[in-house]
Amino acid sequence: MAETARTRPDNLLVFGLATFHVTLLTTTGLFVLHSSGSIGRLLAGLDTLTGFALFLALWASTWWTTRWVLTRAPLNPENSDSRLRSAMLWGYLGGAVTGLVFLPVAFVLVFLLTFGVAVLANLASFIVLVFGIPVAAIVGGLVGTAFGLFDFCIYRVASSFVP
């Protein structure tokens, strides 16, 4: 992808937003699981390497899509109505792509690190993956829309304090 210096987003902004998005998403998920009492069962079957690999995969896919979105729809407080719609639309697309990229990677990582290659050959595993991808895209898109709205608003507030 050819990016020019004019359209390339600030690296610190991309890193900060991607890290914030993944941290908030992960923390919220863990809070919900802890509140429901099911976190113990989940963590019992998850080792440190698998958890770290999943977090890294989520962060990398989020970083890539955040950079992709900010290249096409930079955060800019000017022309607020148009930029807000653009941030939400591109947020949806970025979240959907993150879901499409992360789910197969997570699926393969969990099965390879937990069960081995033999389970991946199981037809039921692929059926779950095939039906999970559209759901991941829709949920990712909805989460991306919320993050796009939040990013736009927080950037606008920050821009009012810094010239």
C-alpha positions in Angstrom: 0.0 0.0 0.0 1.5 3.3 -1.0 1.2 5.8 1.7 2.4 9.4 1.3 3.8 11.5 4.1 0.6 13.6 4.0 -1.8 10.7 4.5 0.3 8.5 6.8 -1.0 8.7 10.4 1.2 9.6 13.3 2.9 6.4 14.7 2.3 7.4 18.3 -1.4 8.0 17.6 -1.8 4.6 15.9 0.1 2.8 18.7 -1.9 4.6 21.5 -5.3 4.0 20.0 -4.6 0.4 19.1 -3.2 -0.3 22.6 -6.1 1.5 24.2 -8.7 -0.4 22.1 -7.2 -3.8 22.9 -6.7 -3.1 26.6 -10.2 -1.8 27.0 -11.7 -4.7 25.0 -9.6 -7.3 26.9 -10.3 -5.8 30.3 -14.0 -5.5 29.7 -14.1 -9.2 28.5 -12.2 -10.3 31.6 -14.5 -8.2 33.9 -17.6 -9.8 32.3 -16.2 -13.3 32.7 -15.1 -12.6 36.3 -18.5 -11.2 37.1 -20.3 -14.2 35.7 -18.0 -16.6 37.6 -16.7 -18.4 34.5 -13.2 -16.9 34.3 -11.7 -19.8 36.4 -12.8 -22.5 33.9 -11.5 -20.4 31.0 -8.2 -19.7 32.5 -7.8 -23.3 33.7 -7.5 -24.4 30.0 -5.3 -21.5 28.9 -1.6 -21.3 29.5 0.6 -18.2 29.5 2.0 -18.8 26.0 -1.5 -19.2 24.5 -2.8 -16.1 26.3 0.1 -14.0 25.3 -0.1 -15.2 21.7 -3.8 -14.3 21.6 -3.2 -10.9 23.1 -0.4 -10.2 20.6 -2.5 -11.4 17.7 -5.4 -9.1 18.8 -3.0 -6.2 19.3 -1.3 -6.7 15.9 -4.5 -7.0 14.0 -5.9 -3.9 15.8 -2.7 -1.9 15.2 -2.8 -2.8 11.5 -6.5 -1.9 11.1 -6.1 1.3 13.2 -3.3 2.4 10.9 -5.4 1.5 7.8 -8.4 3.4 9.1 -6.5 6.5 10.1 -4.8 6.6 6.7 -8.2 6.8 5.0 -10.1 8.8 7.7 -7.7 10.9 9.7 -9.0 12.3 13.0 -9.6 16.0 12.4 -11.9 18.3 14.4 -12.7 20.4 11.3 -16.0 19.8 9.5 -17.3 17.8 12.5 -20.5 16.3 11.1 -18.8 14.8 8.0 -15.8 13.6 10.1 -18.0 12.0 12.7 -19.9 10.0 10.1 -16.6 9.1 8.5 -15.0 8.0 11.8 -18.0 5.8 12.6 -18.1 4.2 9.1 -14.4 3.6 9.0 -14.5 2.4 12.6 -17.1 -0.2 11.6 -15.0 -1.3 8.6 -11.8 -1.4 10.7 -13.5 -3.4 13.5 -15.0 -5.8 11.0 -11.6 -6.4 9.4 -10.1 -6.9 12.8 -12.7 -9.5 13.6 -12.1 -11.2 10.2 -8.4 -11.3 10.7 -8.3 -12.1 14.5 -10.8 -15.0 14.7 -9.0 -17.4 12.3 -5.6 -16.5 13.8 -7.0 -17.0 17.3 -8.7 -20.2 16.3 -5.5 -21.7 14.8 -3.4 -20.5 17.8 -5.6 -21.9 20.4 -6.0 -25.3 18.7 -2.3 -25.6 17.8 -1.0 -24.6 21.2 -3.7 -26.4 23.2 -4.6 -29.5 21.2 -2.2 -29.9 18.4 -2.6 -30.3 14.6 -4.9 -33.4 14.8 -7.8 -31.3 16.1 -7.5 -28.8 13.3 -8.2 -31.5 10.8 -11.6 -32.1 12.5 -14.5 -31.0 10.3 -16.5 -29.7 13.3 -13.6 -27.3 14.0 -13.8 -25.8 10.6 -17.6 -25.6 10.7 -17.3 -23.5 13.9 -14.8 -21.3 12.3 -16.8 -20.8 9.1 -19.9 -19.8 11.1 -17.9 -17.7 13.5 -16.3 -15.5 10.9 -19.5 -13.5 9.9 -20.3 -13.1 13.6 -16.8 -11.9 14.3 -17.1 -9.4 11.5 -20.5 -8.0 12.7 -19.4 -7.9 16.4 -16.1 -6.4 15.4 -17.8 -3.8 13.3 -20.1 -2.8 16.1 -17.2 -2.5 18.5 -15.2 -0.6 15.9 -18.1 1.9 15.5 -18.1 2.5 19.2 -14.3 3.0 19.2 -14.5 5.2 16.1 -17.1 7.5 17.9 -15.0 7.5 21.1 -11.8 8.2 19.2 -13.4 11.1 17.3 -14.8 12.6 20.5 -11.7 12.3 22.6 -9.5 13.7 19.8 -11.9 16.6 19.5 -11.7 17.3 23.2 -7.9 17.0 23.2 -7.6 19.3 20.2 -9.5 22.0 22.0 -6.7 22.1 24.7 -3.7 21.8 22.3 -3.3 24.2 19.4 
